[in-house]
């Protein structure tokens, strides 16, 4: 069991890394002389994530071969990447928020359990009708929110100066997400009974524990 102090330290280091990355990305988007840095910052996260997942899957030789192929492609198309690295940032930024929006929206159709309802049910067990309605509405609100963030990012990239879009992408979107969490929690405390007012972190911890158990059962 990780102590609260250790968990807080991890969150603090993660926040510092995110802030440092955002500052460097914004600098690369604002300075014409920082194109090489921009390329590295644009391609490093998705490549690291993809290769890490492939390595953990057990296909080590395939992962090494894929890493060599990707390195060759990056070197071969370096000039093109230098001229279009901001587009890579855009695709990553919009892709993340569009995927989140689709995930929340998809859980609302086809007889599926809304995502926020699923999390609340993991924490509190069977939900009363009013709580189920609230969590369904909350799921829809999150879907719309992520769609609006993605659309705003696209609009700013298309019609605003690059540095304006970069400032929105790197310094505005995550604070907006935090404000959404805080706002939803404030509404929850007003409209739901005390037994269903658990914080976000409690819900997420239960959800992640459940996902980890499901992953272990599949592997076994």
FENKAWO-V566620 format. One record per helix or strand of 3 or more residues. SS is the DSSP state (@ for helix, = for strand). FROM is the first residue (numbers start at 1). LEN is the number of residues. If there is no record, write none. Layout:
# FENKAWO-V566620
SS;FROM;LEN
SS;FROM;LEN
This chain:
# FENKAWO-V566620
@;4;27
@;32;25
@;60;17
@;78;29
@;115;10
@;129;31
@;162;30
@;194;3
@;200;20
